[in-house]
Amino acid sequence: MADDALEPFVAKWLVREPEMITAEVFCPAPFRGRYRAWGALLHELREAVFELSDPRIIVAKTGWWAEEFMGLGKGRSRHPVTEAFNALPAPWSELGRSLLDASHAELRPASTHDAIEALLPAARAVVAVESAVFAANPSDEGTRALAVHWLLSRLPAGLAMEDRARIPMHLFARHGLVTGSWETGPGQALLQDWATELAAALPANPDAAMFRRVRTAFDHARLARLAAGKGHAESPAMATLWRAWRAARGR
């Protein structure tokens, strides 16, 4: 019954990140169930903290998740995606507290450095739990990779929202934009520059859990396509398989 309740959340996550279906085959068998539940949980958190348009709803949802993690640290859960981790020791309470701070982060950062730095405390708390989930060691590289992933995930939908996908103000100034078309002209050039700066900040092969390594490899590929002006199209299936295999093996 618990798996049945979890599956709709897993499916919703994989609609957004279909390449993670391919990567799952390289997850060690003892962690396979956690892989799916963790992906679903991260999707729910990303949606609640970074992707809602109404600040009041963001605060309410973030508060709910903070309470959920506080309870999970005491062996209580209310949500299907946290039920999968109910008996797993991890710094859940620290994660809950970090989410409350993340919901008040600066939405229009001045620079790429500021955009990433604002997300590092929450990313560090998530990676600490992720490392416990997959019996790995937390690392600064994994933390930075997650922060960049969150910023990349704001594209393209976040462009139409108040935070303009948290693209830093120096890029708007560089291209003489306040708002604009993102498909052509200055808007396209701004997105290419943003992708280039994110790619430069993304660790090449982070010392992190297998889940984070494969996600980072896929993010590198997506950023390379965006920087080259190729949009958000997915990589060919064989390229995705090769990338997942290399990242899972730590190459």
N, C-alpha and C positions, 0 to 999 in steps of 0.2 A: 504493500500500500504506500509506503514512504517513497519508493522509487516512482510509482505512478504519479504521485503529487509533484515530484521533482521534475519530471520529464518536460512539462510545458515550459519551464524556466530554462532548461537546457536547450530546447528547441529555439526559444527566443534568442538566446545567446548565439547559437550557431547560424542563425539567419544573418546576424551582424558579422560574424567571424567564421565563415564556412571553411576557411583553410585549416582551422583547428580540428576539424573532423579528420583530415589527413594526418595531422600530427599525433592524434590520439593513438594510432597504431604503434607508435614508438614509445609510448608511456609504459614503464614497467608495470607488469600485471598487478602487483599489490596496490598500486596507486591509481589504477584505471577508474574506479568509481569516484575517487576524490577529484580526479582530473575534470570530470564532467560537472560535478557539484561545484568545484571551485570556479570554473569558468562561468557557470550560471550566477554564482554569488557576485563575482566581480562585475558582471554585466548589470545586475540589479543595483549595485553600489554606484557604478559609473552613471547610470541613468538618474539615480536619486540626487547625487551630489553635483553633477556637471551638466546634465542635459535637459533639465526642466526649465521652463521659461518664467514661471512665477516664483519670485524669491520667497514668498510665504510658504508655498508648497515645498520648496527646497528645504527650508528650515524645518518644517514639520516632518518631512520624510527622513531627513538626516537625523533628526532627533529620535525618530522611531528606530532607525537602524542602530544608533548609538546605544539605546536602551536594549536592543536585541543582543548586541555584543556584550554588554555588561552582564546580561542574564546568561549568555552562553558561557561566560567565564565561570559561572556558578552552576553550570550543568542544566540550564533551562533554555529552551528554544521555542519559537512560535511560528517560524517560517520553514517551508520545505527545504530551502537551500541551506539553512543553518542546521536543520535536523541531522544532516549528513555528517556534521562535525561535532555533535553534541558531546561525545565522549573523548574528544581530542584535546589534549593540553596545548594551549597556545596563548599568546598575549592578546586575548580578545578584548579585554577592558581597555588596554592602551589603544587598540584600533578604534573602539567606540569614541574615546575622547578625541582622537585625532580627526575624526569625521566632523565633529562639531566645529573645530577650528577651520577645516577645509571649506565649509559652507560659507565662511565669511572672508575668504581670500579675495585679493584684488582681481577684478574681472577684466580690467583693461591694462595689462602690464606695460611698462615703458619699453622693456627690452626682452629679448629671448631669454637671457639670464634670469631676469625677474620672473618671467612666466614659468620657468622650470623650478626656480627656487621656491616659489609660492606653493608648489605641489609636493615638495620633497618630504615635509613632515608626515603628511597623510600616506604618501607612497612608502616611506620607511616603515610605518606601522603595518601597512598591508603586506609588504615583503617579509616582515618578521613573522606574520601569521602564515604566509605562503611557505616560508621555509620550514615551519613546524609541520604544515600539512604534508609536505613532500620530503621530509627528513633531509633537508639541505641546509646549507649555511647562508644566513643573510649577508648581503654585500651592498656596498655603496653603488656598484655598477647595476645591480638589479633594481635598486631604488630609482636611480636615474632613468633606467630603461622604462620603468613603469610610468614615471612622470611624463616622459616624452610620448609614450603610448596614449596616455590620457589626452594630451594636446592633439595628437594626430587623430584620435577618435572623434574629435569635435568637427572634423571635416567629413562631408561638406555641409551637413545639416546646421552646424553651429554658426555658419556665416550669416544666416538670416536672423539670428537671435541678438539680443542686446549686447552680449559679450563679444560679438563678432568672432566667435570660436577662440577667444583669448589670443588672437594674433596681436603681437606687440605693436605699440604705437609708432615705434621708429620705422617700421615697414610701411605703415600708412603714410608717414611723412616722406619717406624716400620716394614713394610712387605718386605723391600728391593726391592721395585718396582720403575721402571721409567715408563714403559708401560707394558702391559701384557694381558693375557687372563682374562676376568672378570667372566667366568663361573666356573672355577676350580682353585684349588691350592691357591697360595697367593692372586690372584685377587679376588676370592670369599671371602676369609677371610677379605680382606680390605673392601669390600662392606658391610660385616656383621658388622665390627667395625664402619663404617661410619653410618650405619643405627642405631646402638646402641647409638652413640653419638648424632645423630639428635633426636632420641626418648627421650633421657634424657633432651634435650633442649626444647622440645615441651610441652607447657602447657597442663595439663590434661584435663581441661574443661574451656576454656578461657571465661572471662566475656566480651562477644562480641556479635555482631549481629548473628542471627540464621544461616545465611549463613556461617559465619566463624566457628561457633561451629560445624556444621555438617562436614564441610570440614576438620577440625582438627581431629574429631573422625575418619574419614576415613584415614587420614594420619597416625594416631596412629596405625591403623590396618595394613596398608601397611608397615610401618617401622618394626612392630613386625614380619611380615612374612619375610622381608628382613634380619633382624637380626638373624632369626632362619634358614637362608639358604634356604627359600622356594621360593625365586624368586619374580616375579612380578605378579603372578597369582591373579585374583580377588577373593574376599571373596564370600562364598555362598550367594545366594539372601536373604535368611531369616536372616542371620547374618548382612547383609547390612541394611535391613529394621529395625531390632532391634536397630542397632547402630545409625541410622538416627533418630529414634523415641526418644531415650534417649538423644541424643545431642540437638535435637530441643526443648526438654523440660528442657534443662539445667541440666541434670543429669550426 
